[in-house]
């Protein structure tokens, strides 16, 4: 805590600290999109953001800190969870959101860089786990609504249904290297829904 009672790095919202944070985060995402985690360099982030590299080193420590901060910020952002009126439509929408996140020409390289960072850094891995936990919690509402409508058994674990639905995408993207498209996403959603309806995920 500082003398003013504010935590360092969060003083004067909207002031210089906030502007520096936003500039460095934007530069980090741009560098990840262009060069991946392996090519993420403090000097490049500093040059792109207009923030002196000593400030970047002092506040973020290194590439791992930059990635962790970007993930923590992303976890706090709202996610456009679908509300189609049915468990089938909602689950399909959630899985397609994940698919788009990895295949979008602009956001896809960043999403892949986050996963690559987590494989190489414990700090990034912890931040990615926090990001996934936040996303699962946000998306679990589609399962809660389905339970309330009587489409799924009481006690169905919403986060587990979401994990089951998106897992095939991650397997193809990061393990087997098999193609991933909307048909794959829809099958994954259908399989998770079938398991939930059968009471497997309670």
Secondary structure, DSSP 4 states (H G I P E B T S, - for coil): --TTSPPTT-SSTTSHHHHHHHHHHHHHHHHHHHHTGGG--HHHHHHHHT--HHHHHHHH-SHHHHHHHHHHHHHTS-------SSHHHHHHHHHHHHHHHHHSTTTHHHHHHHHHHHHH-HHHHHHHHHHHHHHHHHHTHHHHHHHHHTSS-TT--HHHHHHHHHHHHHHIIIII-----HHHHHHHHHHHHHHHHTTTT-
